[in-house]
Amino acid sequence: MNIQNYEAAKKLRHELHQHPELSNEEHWTKQHLIQFLKAHTNNLEIIDKGNWFYAAFHAGEDKQNIAFRADFDALPMDEVIDVPWASKFPGKAHKCGHDGHSATLAGFALEIDQNGAENNIYFLFQPAEETGDGAIQCVDFIVENNIDEIFAYHNMSGLPYQSVNIIDGTMLCASKGMSIYFKGLPAHASQPEEGTNPSIAIANIVREIPTFISPQKNDGLILCTVVQVDIGEKAFGIAASKGVIRLTIRALYEKELDQLQQNLVNFAEEQAKEYGLEVAFEYNDEFPETANHNESAEKIRNVAKAKGMKLIELEEAFRESEDFGHFTKLTKGSYCFIGNGEDYPQVHTHEYDFRDELIETGVELFMGIAHG
């Protein structure tokens, strides 16, 4: 990677880090990235799509259309480490490295702008990955531009520094947040039989979870994690009449996530009928299964080997989720991890900060794919 391009991308990363914005609020971030590309490139078309944008290098109508994606939202966390580029906004910080992903893609755009490419190259800057509703906003990009293949990476701690980590098939699990609301009738605490209390219904759901996630009933990893139970109020003279149980459901295969969800819905409706309750459901942070196409994953392997990068074959998918899977449902593509180091602080922790050197690793990987 050209040293001037690297320094420009690193400076950009620090600026993004100082100005973190949460999912679907990334107005400054998007505009700053657009301004950076306009200031440093001459041969790119920039298309503003509102919450997000993309840039394009056009090699010709008869060429393949290859896309690369970066996310740019931050997390609702405080910056507590002492770095010169620390967040200027309390309660917001780039603790997942999306500032680094965007800086990598921008640095890659500079390289393509200056050196050209044999294929049409698209640079997709996406919002709201953390909440799972960013990629779905951008999926028309795939069809409108007839994208043949799409690639992305995420930095990941616990993996060797600057290593490239890949697997065929499912890379990251499908998941979603599920809330089950029950509503009954209040009664005096001395006469609970006069009301309808959701406590037993919610307790029965908790007790039934191990049955739904039994390995004997599922082909892949499946989890149902209770994240909150809220029943009644702190009022000792009134029996509880409403409650909610919130779950994160997660599965290696999206079809098994759907089945788990349906099992929970069916069981909750049975409980509501048995105990005379109203029941309602709500879903948040919905992520598809992120599955790599073998042909695209092989391109990542070949580039890593050709450039002397440490290549690691992952033995199993990660439990975390990513909305990149919306793109690979529509076209070929692959997603990989670039290692932060075995002992480096984990993403989504206060001690974490993106390692600038990974910008160059990501750019070199992308350049190899673009010219492959």
Disulfide bonds with the S-S distance in Angstrom:
none
